[in-house]
Structure formats: structure tokens, C-alpha cells
Amino acid sequence: MFSSLLSGSGSRRGLSLFAALLLSVPGLPAREAEPAATPAGDIPNEPRLITLSDAISMALDRNLQLKRSGVDVEIQQNQVEAARGNFQPNLTATASDTVRYAGSGLESVWDDGQWTNSLSAALSSAMILYNGGGNDASLARARADLEASRLDFDRDRQSILFQVVGQYLQAVLRLKEIDIQREELASRRVVLDRIKADVENGIRIQSEVLRQEAQVAISERLLAEAIRNYQTSLYGLKDLLLISPSESISCAIPPDRWMAAESLSEPDREVSINAAWDRVDLEAQRYRLEAAREDIRVARSGALPVVSALAGLRSGYNSRGYGDFGSQFGEYQPEVSGGLSIAIPIFDRKRHETDLVRSKLFLRQEEYFMEGLMQAAETDVLQAILDFNTSKIRLKAARDQLLASEAALEAEEARYEAGASTILDVNSLRTLRVEAAVAVEEFRFDLFVTRLGVTFQDGTIESFLMQTLAVPFSN
């Protein structure tokens, strides 16, 4: 459950929301590595310590998915500026310089031909006064797309927060598992030494030594696997934080109160479902529906007349004309024009018709997507609440198993010392106790992550993290 939750889905104003959190969470003590020799791939001696606040800050600053979403926002801002430009007049400057050789037409051009040089320059401007509301619809569509992209950025930020917190806690869980396995390995080695001493004193038989050596080997294997799992979880964290895979890092253990079941509020089903309807990705889809409707307006405007205001200024010079360049260009040749033009589409090879049909189909597609998104939102919230409730049951069962296995192990060890039990029975209970201890830690973290999953699905993950970390903030 813990690992599966981390693979969950995908405005800059949200970054300021988390700034206080990132600066205020205190640094947590690093877990010291034992000086004993460890297998290849064990925890580095001097890794770079990454606290949870460091991880959140680095993810919001570095994550490539979030950067791509930021670029999408900038692209849509550019589209809005382009749509605004449609309301402004254009201004075009043109100039030409022509050399011409021609005759009078009365004789051969080769006999009376002359060279003529002419120069012309012009300024022209046009401004659309009416195009069926197409410019207004284009601007409204661009603005709606911009708001949708900003809300997508917010949802991507929430997704990154969920992933990085979950991945970080998974690494911490593996670190705790290493502690459990190291403690169990040390305990089994102590038992092995005692059995060897008993064999030398004639109290135990050699086969018990062999059985215990096998248990020690199993513990060594489990410890190596725990170390590998920890390093694997660190690789996943490095990918999220865009840290070089070869860089050595370690995680700090968060306070127990963060993981305590008593400190986690019970999710309210109705409140969470209602909150999910206002989730930023659903709001983004509402803006996309608005953009699709505006796109239909744009398509319909293609069948309406376009009225434009025109203005122009031109002048020129001809080497065969009257006066020099200055007098011709500045006094005799200038002309100013202005007017209105109207363009009425009559036959456009079905361009307007196909554009309108395509826009309507696109709107229908967005409506279907919205319907599916709302269905998925409610389902995801209910599934997240189910996962949280199941985690509570599993945690209680694991704790009961741990208490029972510890009591049974204590009794079995006493029987073994009295000669009424075998080392095989003791080791069997030791295995159950270790499994229960690992399960308790796993389900403690799983309970927090599933509770976090509820807030991710209903869109309140930011406020939940603020309350959980007990750090004041301001917008």
C-alpha cells in the first residue's frame, strides 16, 4: 500500500504559501551510521543530510514536471498578449527603388531610349472595427486557457508535494527497517555465542549451533535487503529532487508525533467529497469548457462581415518628373488616403462550416472529459478514505501481533533455558516478532501516507501539511 500510493497522478502563487513552511521546519537529527563494516552498497559514511523541509523546497524549485507546467503558463500568457494585439491597428512601411529603361514609342527604343529612376515610400495602417465578435471571443478563449494552465500548475504542485513527502517517508521507513534488522542480527549473534558456550560445556548439542548460524545468516541477508531497499528509495527521491544519482544523501527521522495515529484527524466523507468538487484540476477543466465555448464563437464569426478602417501615406520621386528629389518627395508627390473596407465571405470552400463543426465536437469532448473527471474525483476520495481506514485496522493488528509475539517469545525463551523447548521454536517466534515489528513501522507510515492521500484527492493537501507540521504561514 505504501509504495503504490507514491505513484499517484500529475500557480506560482502557491510557492509563496509554502515558503514559510520550508524556512520554518527545524532541521532534524541525522541517524548516525554504525562504524561496523557493512556490505557493498551500504549507507555512505558522510552523506548529505536532506530534511523533509529540504526535500519539499528542492522539489518545488527543481522538479521538471513543475517546470514544464510553469512553461505552459508562460505560453498561455503569450497567447493572451497575442489575442490583445488583434484589437490594435497595424502599421506597415514599404519602400521601393526602380531603374527603368524605355523609349518614346515613336522610334526604336535603342535609338531614343532613356534611363529613368523612380523611388516610392508608403505607410499604411489598418484596424479591424468589427469581425463578428471574433477578436473578443479569441481573447476570452486565451484568458480561459491561461486560467486553466495556472490551475494545472497548482494541481501539479500538489502532486509533487504528495509524491515527495511519500517518497521521503518511504526512505525513512526503510531506515527504520535497517534498525530493526540490525538489532535482530545483534541479538541472534549473542544467542549464537551463548549456544556455543553451552555446547562446550556439554549442555547443548552441535546441531543447535548450526541452526542458530543459519538464523544469523538469514538476518544478515535481511539486513542487506533492507539496506538495498533504503538505497532504492533514495534513488526515487533523487529523481524527484533532480539530485545526481551518484550523490550520497540521507534522510532525517521526523518526530514521532507526525506519524502518531492519535494525531491524525479522521477524514469526513461528505466534507472531502464536497472539497473534491472544488479541486483545482476540476476548476481548470471548467475553464477549458469556457474556452471551448469561446472557440465556437470564433468559428461563427468567420461567416460574418469584417469591417476595417484604412489609412495610408505615400510619396515618390521620378528622375523624369518636375523638380528635384526633395521637392517631388516632400511637395508634389505626397498623398494621404483613408477609408473603410468591408469583406463579406461568400464562398470559402466550407472552411467556416468545418471550423464550426470541429469547435462543437471539441466542446463535446471537453464535456465528456469533465464528466469523467468528476466521477473519478469522487471515486478517488472514497478509495483514499477506504485505504486510510484499512491502514488503521492493519496497524492495530500489527501492534497486537507484536505484543503477542514478544510475550510468546519471552515465555518460549524461558522454556528453552529450562530445557523444555528447542532453538527451532525460539527462532520461529523471533521471526514472527521481527515481522511484526517491521509491519508496525510500515503501517504507521502507511497510515500517515493514506491520510495524506485523502487530502491530495480532495485538494486540501497544503493545509493538511501545514497543520501536521504545526508551522504558521501567510499567503
C-alpha positions as CSV (number, residue, x, y, z in Angstrom):
1,M,0.0,0.0,0.0
2,F,2.7,2.5,1.0
3,S,4.6,2.1,-2.3
4,S,1.5,2.1,-4.5
5,L,0.4,5.4,-3.1
6,L,3.6,7.1,-4.2
7,S,2.7,6.5,-7.9
8,G,-0.3,8.8,-7.7
9,S,-1.2,11.3,-10.6
10,G,0.0,14.6,-12.1
11,S,0.2,28.8,-9.7
12,R,3.2,30.3,-8.8
13,R,1.2,32.0,-6.1
14,G,1.2,28.6,-4.3
15,L,5.0,28.7,-3.9
16,S,4.7,31.7,-1.5
17,L,2.3,29.6,0.5
18,F,5.0,27.1,1.2
19,A,7.8,29.5,1.7
20,A,7.2,29.9,5.4
21,L,6.9,26.2,5.8
22,L,10.1,25.4,4.1
23,L,12.0,28.0,6.2
24,S,10.4,27.2,9.5
25,V,10.6,23.4,9.8
26,P,13.5,22.8,12.1
27,G,16.4,20.6,11.0
28,L,16.0,17.0,12.3
29,P,18.9,15.0,13.7
30,A,20.5,12.6,11.3
31,R,20.7,8.9,12.1
32,E,24.4,8.0,12.7
33,A,25.8,5.2,10.7
34,E,27.3,2.3,12.7
35,P,31.1,2.0,12.4
36,A,30.9,-1.7,11.8
37,A,31.8,-3.0,8.3
38,T,28.8,-3.2,6.0
39,P,28.2,-4.9,2.6
40,A,28.8,-3.0,-0.6
41,G,26.1,-0.5,-1.3
42,D,25.6,0.2,2.4
43,I,24.8,3.7,3.7
44,P,27.6,6.2,2.9
45,N,29.7,7.3,5.8
46,E,29.2,11.1,5.3
47,P,26.1,11.5,3.1
48,R,24.4,14.8,2.5
49,L,21.5,15.2,5.0
50,I,18.2,16.0,3.4
51,T,15.4,17.0,5.8
52,L,11.7,16.8,4.9
53,S,11.6,20.6,4.5
54,D,14.7,20.5,2.3
55,A,13.0,17.8,0.1
56,I,9.8,19.9,-0.2
57,S,11.8,23.1,-1.1
58,M,14.0,21.3,-3.6
59,A,11.1,19.6,-5.3
60,L,9.1,22.8,-5.7
61,D,12.2,24.5,-7.1
62,R,13.7,21.8,-9.2
63,N,11.2,19.2,-10.3
64,L,11.0,19.0,-14.1
65,Q,7.3,18.3,-14.2
66,L,6.6,21.5,-12.3
67,K,9.0,23.5,-14.5
68,R,7.2,22.2,-17.6
69,S,3.9,23.3,-16.1
70,G,5.4,26.7,-15.4
71,V,6.4,27.0,-19.1
72,D,2.8,26.1,-20.1
73,V,1.6,29.1,-18.0
74,E,4.1,31.4,-19.8
75,I,2.9,30.0,-23.2
76,Q,-0.7,30.8,-22.4
77,Q,0.3,34.3,-21.2
78,N,1.9,34.8,-24.5
79,Q,-1.4,33.7,-26.2
80,V,-3.3,36.3,-24.2
81,E,-0.9,39.0,-25.4
82,A,-1.3,37.9,-29.0
83,A,-5.1,38.0,-28.7
84,R,-4.9,41.5,-27.2
85,G,-2.9,42.5,-30.2
86,N,-5.8,41.9,-32.5
87,F,-7.5,45.0,-31.1
88,Q,-4.6,47.3,-32.1
89,P,-4.0,48.8,-35.5
90,N,-1.1,47.6,-37.6
91,L,1.4,49.9,-39.3
92,T,3.4,48.8,-42.4
93,A,6.2,50.7,-44.1
94,T,7.1,49.9,-47.7
95,A,9.8,51.4,-50.0
96,S,10.9,50.6,-53.5
97,D,13.6,51.9,-55.8
98,T,13.2,51.1,-59.5
99,V,15.5,51.8,-62.5
100,R,13.7,51.6,-65.9
101,Y,15.0,51.9,-69.5
102,A,12.3,52.8,-72.0
103,G,11.7,54.7,-75.3
104,S,9.1,57.2,-76.5
105,G,7.4,54.6,-78.6
106,L,7.9,56.6,-81.8
107,E,11.2,55.2,-82.7
108,S,13.3,52.2,-81.9
109,V,13.9,52.0,-78.1
110,W,17.6,51.6,-78.9
111,D,17.6,55.0,-80.6
112,D,15.7,57.2,-78.2
113,G,15.5,55.2,-75.0
114,Q,16.3,56.8,-71.7
115,W,17.1,55.6,-68.2
116,T,14.6,56.5,-65.5
117,N,15.0,56.2,-61.8
118,S,11.9,56.2,-59.5
119,L,11.6,55.9,-55.8
120,S,8.4,55.4,-53.7
121,A,7.7,55.0,-50.0
122,A,4.5,54.5,-48.1
123,L,3.0,54.0,-44.7
124,S,-0.3,52.0,-44.4
125,S,-2.4,51.1,-41.4
126,A,-5.5,49.0,-40.8
127,M,-7.6,48.3,-37.8
128,I,-10.5,45.9,-37.5
129,L,-13.6,47.6,-36.3
130,Y,-15.9,44.6,-36.5
131,N,-15.4,40.9,-37.3
132,G,-18.5,39.3,-35.7
133,G,-17.0,39.3,-32.2
134,G,-14.2,37.1,-33.3
135,N,-11.5,39.1,-31.6
136,D,-13.5,39.3,-28.3
137,A,-14.0,35.6,-28.4
138,S,-10.3,34.9,-29.1
139,L,-9.3,37.0,-26.1
140,A,-11.8,35.3,-23.9
141,R,-10.6,31.9,-25.1
142,A,-7.0,32.8,-24.4
143,R,-7.8,34.1,-20.9
144,A,-9.7,30.9,-20.1
145,D,-6.8,28.7,-21.3
146,L,-4.4,30.8,-19.2
147,E,-6.5,30.3,-16.0
148,A,-6.7,26.5,-16.8
149,S,-2.9,26.3,-17.2
150,R,-2.4,28.1,-13.9
151,L,-4.8,25.7,-12.1
152,D,-3.0,22.8,-13.8
153,F,0.2,24.2,-12.3
154,D,-1.4,24.2,-8.9
155,R,-2.5,20.6,-9.2
156,D,0.9,19.6,-10.4
157,R,2.4,21.3,-7.4
158,Q,0.0,19.3,-5.1
159,S,1.0,16.1,-6.9
160,I,4.7,16.8,-6.4
161,L,4.1,17.6,-2.7
162,F,2.3,14.2,-2.3
163,Q,5.0,12.3,-4.2
164,V,8.0,13.9,-2.4
165,V,6.5,13.5,1.1
166,G,5.5,9.9,0.4
167,Q,8.9,9.1,-1.2
168,Y,10.8,10.7,1.7
169,L,8.8,8.8,4.3
170,Q,9.3,5.6,2.4
171,A,13.1,6.2,2.7
172,V,12.7,6.8,6.4
173,L,10.6,3.7,6.8
174,R,13.4,1.7,5.1
175,L,15.9,3.3,7.5
176,K,13.8,2.1,10.5
177,E,13.7,-1.3,9.0
178,I,17.5,-1.3,8.9
179,D,17.5,-0.6,12.7
180,I,15.1,-3.4,13.3
181,Q,17.2,-5.9,11.3
182,R,20.5,-4.7,12.8
183,E,19.1,-5.1,16.3
184,E,17.8,-8.6,15.5
185,L,21.1,-9.6,13.9
186,A,23.0,-8.5,17.0
187,S,20.5,-10.4,19.2
188,R,20.9,-13.6,17.2
189,R,24.7,-13.3,17.3
190,V,24.5,-13.1,21.1
191,V,22.3,-16.2,21.3
192,L,24.8,-18.0,19.0
193,D,27.7,-17.2,21.3
194,R,25.7,-18.5,24.3
195,I,24.8,-21.7,22.4
196,K,28.4,-22.3,21.5
197,A,29.4,-21.8,25.2
198,D,26.7,-24.3,26.2
199,V,27.9,-26.8,23.6
200,E,31.5,-26.5,25.0
201,N,30.0,-27.1,28.5
202,G,28.1,-30.1,27.3
203,I,24.7,-28.5,27.8
204,R,23.6,-28.2,24.2
205,I,24.3,-30.3,21.0
206,Q,26.2,-29.1,17.9
207,S,23.1,-29.1,15.7
208,E,21.7,-26.2,17.7
209,V,24.8,-24.2,16.8
210,L,24.2,-24.9,13.1
211,R,20.5,-23.9,13.4
212,Q,21.5,-20.7,15.0
213,E,24.2,-20.0,12.5
214,A,21.5,-20.4,9.8
215,Q,19.3,-17.8,11.6
216,V,22.3,-15.4,11.8
217,A,22.8,-15.9,8.0
218,I,19.1,-15.2,7.4
219,S,19.4,-12.0,9.5
220,E,22.4,-10.9,7.6
221,R,20.5,-11.4,4.3
222,L,17.5,-9.5,5.6
223,L,19.8,-6.6,6.7
224,A,21.4,-6.5,3.3
225,E,18.0,-6.4,1.6
226,A,16.8,-3.6,4.0
227,I,19.9,-1.6,3.1
228,R,19.3,-2.1,-0.6
229,N,15.6,-1.1,-0.2
230,Y,16.7,2.1,1.5
231,Q,19.2,3.0,-1.2
232,T,16.5,2.2,-3.8
233,S,14.1,4.6,-2.1
234,L,16.8,7.2,-2.1
235,Y,17.2,6.9,-5.9
236,G,13.5,7.6,-6.2
237,L,13.8,10.6,-4.0
238,K,16.8,11.9,-6.0
239,D,14.8,11.6,-9.2
240,L,12.0,13.8,-7.7
241,L,14.5,16.3,-6.4
242,L,16.7,16.3,-9.5
243,I,19.8,15.3,-7.5
244,S,22.6,13.4,-9.2
245,P,22.1,9.6,-8.7
246,S,25.8,9.3,-7.7
247,E,25.5,11.9,-4.9
248,S,25.2,10.4,-1.4
249,I,22.3,11.6,0.6
250,S,20.5,10.5,3.8
251,C,17.1,11.3,5.4
252,A,16.4,12.6,8.8
253,I,13.9,10.8,11.0
254,P,10.7,13.0,11.6
255,P,9.2,13.4,15.0
256,D,7.0,10.5,16.2
257,R,4.1,12.9,16.6
258,W,3.9,13.2,12.8
259,M,3.2,9.5,12.4
260,A,1.1,9.0,15.6
261,A,-2.3,7.7,14.8
262,E,-3.8,9.8,17.6
263,S,-2.6,13.0,15.9
264,L,-4.3,12.2,12.6
265,S,-7.7,13.7,12.2
266,E,-10.5,11.4,10.9
267,P,-11.5,12.3,7.3
268,D,-15.1,13.4,6.9
269,R,-16.5,11.7,3.9
270,E,-19.1,14.4,2.9
271,V,-16.6,17.3,3.5
272,S,-13.9,15.6,1.4
273,I,-16.3,14.9,-1.4
274,N,-17.6,18.5,-1.4
275,A,-14.0,19.7,-1.3
276,A,-13.1,17.5,-4.3
277,W,-15.8,19.3,-6.4
278,D,-13.7,22.5,-6.0
279,R,-10.4,20.7,-6.7
280,V,-8.1,22.8,-8.9
281,D,-8.0,20.3,-11.7
282,L,-11.8,20.3,-11.9
283,E,-11.8,24.1,-11.9
284,A,-9.2,24.0,-14.7
285,Q,-11.5,21.8,-16.7
286,R,-14.3,24.3,-16.2
287,Y,-12.2,27.0,-17.7
288,R,-11.4,24.6,-20.6
289,L,-15.1,24.3,-21.2
290,E,-15.4,28.0,-21.2
291,A,-12.5,28.2,-23.7
292,A,-14.3,25.6,-25.9
293,R,-17.5,27.7,-26.0
294,E,-15.5,30.8,-26.9
295,D,-13.9,28.8,-29.7
296,I,-17.4,28.2,-31.1
297,R,-17.9,32.0,-31.1
298,V,-14.6,32.4,-33.0
299,A,-15.7,29.9,-35.6
300,R,-19.2,31.5,-36.0
301,S,-17.6,34.9,-36.6
302,G,-15.9,33.5,-39.7
303,A,-19.3,33.8,-41.5
304,L,-19.8,37.4,-40.7
305,P,-18.6,40.6,-42.5
306,V,-15.3,42.2,-41.4
307,V,-15.2,46.0,-41.3
308,S,-11.8,47.6,-41.2
309,A,-10.6,51.2,-41.1
310,L,-7.8,52.0,-43.5
311,A,-5.3,54.9,-43.6
312,G,-2.2,55.5,-45.9
313,L,0.5,57.9,-46.7
314,R,2.7,57.6,-49.7
315,S,5.1,59.7,-51.8
316,G,7.6,59.2,-54.5
317,Y,10.3,60.6,-56.8
318,N,10.9,60.1,-60.6
319,S,14.0,61.3,-62.3
320,R,11.9,62.5,-65.3
321,G,9.4,64.4,-63.2
322,Y,9.3,68.1,-62.3
323,G,11.7,69.2,-59.6
324,D,14.4,67.7,-57.6
325,F,14.1,64.8,-55.1
326,G,13.2,67.0,-52.2
327,S,10.5,69.0,-53.9
328,Q,9.0,65.9,-55.5
329,F,9.0,63.7,-52.4
330,G,8.0,66.4,-50.0
331,E,5.8,68.8,-52.0
332,Y,4.5,67.4,-55.3
333,Q,4.1,63.6,-54.8
334,P,2.7,63.0,-51.2
335,E,-0.8,61.7,-50.9
336,V,-2.9,60.7,-47.9
337,S,-5.8,58.3,-48.0
338,G,-8.3,56.9,-45.6
339,G,-11.4,54.9,-45.7
340,L,-13.4,51.8,-44.7
341,S,-13.3,48.4,-46.1
342,I,-15.8,45.6,-45.7
343,A,-15.2,42.0,-46.5
344,I,-18.1,39.6,-46.9
345,P,-17.4,35.9,-47.1
346,I,-19.4,34.3,-49.8
347,F,-17.7,31.0,-50.7
348,D,-14.8,29.8,-48.5
349,R,-14.6,26.2,-49.6
350,K,-16.5,25.1,-46.4
351,R,-13.8,26.5,-44.2
352,H,-16.3,28.2,-41.8
353,E,-18.6,25.2,-41.8
354,T,-15.8,22.7,-40.9
355,D,-14.3,25.1,-38.3
356,L,-17.7,25.3,-36.6
357,V,-18.3,21.6,-36.6
358,R,-14.8,21.0,-35.2
359,S,-15.3,23.5,-32.4
360,K,-18.6,21.9,-31.4
361,L,-17.0,18.5,-31.4
362,F,-14.2,19.8,-29.2
363,L,-16.7,21.2,-26.7
364,R,-18.5,17.9,-26.6
365,Q,-15.1,16.1,-26.0
366,E,-14.3,18.5,-23.1
367,E,-17.8,17.9,-21.6
368,Y,-17.2,14.2,-21.6
369,F,-13.8,14.7,-20.0
370,M,-15.4,16.8,-17.3
371,E,-18.0,14.2,-16.6
372,G,-15.3,11.5,-16.3
373,L,-13.1,13.8,-14.1
374,M,-16.0,14.4,-11.6
375,Q,-16.7,10.7,-11.5
376,A,-13.0,9.9,-10.9
377,A,-12.7,12.6,-8.2
378,E,-15.5,11.1,-6.0
379,T,-14.1,7.6,-6.6
380,D,-10.6,8.7,-5.7
381,V,-11.8,10.3,-2.5
382,L,-13.8,7.3,-1.4
383,Q,-10.9,4.9,-2.3
384,A,-8.5,7.1,-0.3
385,I,-10.8,7.0,2.8
386,L,-11.1,3.3,2.4
387,D,-7.3,2.9,2.3
388,F,-6.9,5.1,5.4
389,N,-9.5,3.1,7.4
390,T,-7.9,-0.2,6.3
391,S,-4.5,1.1,7.4
392,K,-5.8,1.8,10.8
393,I,-7.1,-1.8,11.1
394,R,-3.8,-3.2,9.8
395,L,-1.8,-1.0,12.2
396,K,-3.8,-2.2,15.2
397,A,-3.5,-5.8,14.1
398,A,0.3,-5.4,13.7
399,R,0.6,-3.9,17.1
400,D,-1.4,-6.8,18.6
401,Q,0.8,-9.2,16.8
402,L,3.9,-7.6,18.1
403,L,2.7,-7.6,21.7
404,A,1.6,-11.3,21.4
405,S,4.8,-12.4,19.7
406,E,7.0,-10.6,22.3
407,A,5.1,-12.3,25.1
408,A,5.3,-15.7,23.4
409,L,9.0,-15.3,22.7
410,E,9.7,-14.4,26.3
411,A,7.9,-17.5,27.5
412,E,9.5,-19.7,24.9
413,E,13.0,-18.5,25.8
414,A,12.3,-19.3,29.4
415,R,11.2,-22.8,28.4
416,Y,14.3,-23.1,26.2
417,E,16.6,-22.2,29.1
418,A,14.8,-24.8,31.2
419,G,15.4,-27.4,28.5
420,A,11.7,-27.8,27.7
421,S,11.9,-26.2,24.2
422,T,14.1,-26.2,21.2
423,I,16.0,-23.5,19.5
424,L,13.8,-24.0,16.4
425,D,10.7,-23.0,18.4
426,V,12.5,-19.9,19.7
427,N,13.7,-18.8,16.3
428,S,10.3,-19.3,14.9
429,L,8.9,-16.8,17.4
430,R,11.8,-14.5,16.8
431,T,10.9,-14.4,13.1
432,L,7.3,-13.6,13.9
433,R,8.4,-10.8,16.3
434,V,10.7,-9.2,13.6
435,E,7.9,-9.4,11.0
436,A,5.5,-7.8,13.4
437,A,8.0,-5.0,14.3
438,V,8.6,-4.3,10.6
439,A,4.8,-4.4,10.0
440,V,4.1,-1.9,12.8
441,E,6.6,0.6,11.3
442,E,5.3,0.1,7.8
443,F,1.6,0.5,8.8
444,R,2.5,3.6,10.9
445,F,3.9,5.3,7.8
446,D,1.2,3.8,5.6
447,L,-1.4,5.4,7.9
448,F,0.1,8.8,7.5
449,V,0.5,8.5,3.7
450,T,-3.0,7.2,3.2
451,R,-4.3,10.2,5.3
452,L,-2.2,12.4,3.2
453,G,-3.7,10.7,0.1
454,V,-7.2,11.7,1.2
455,T,-6.1,15.4,1.3
456,F,-4.5,15.0,-2.1
457,Q,-7.6,13.6,-3.6
458,D,-9.9,16.3,-2.1
459,G,-7.4,19.1,-2.9
460,T,-6.6,20.1,0.7
461,I,-3.1,18.7,0.9
462,E,-1.4,22.0,1.5
463,S,-3.4,23.0,4.6
464,F,-3.1,19.4,6.0
465,L,0.7,19.6,5.8
466,M,0.7,23.0,7.4
467,Q,-1.4,21.7,10.3
468,T,0.6,18.5,10.6
469,L,3.9,20.3,10.6
470,A,2.5,22.9,13.0
471,V,4.1,25.8,11.2
472,P,2.4,29.2,10.8
473,F,2.2,30.7,7.4
474,S,0.8,33.6,5.5
475,N,-0.4,33.9,1.9
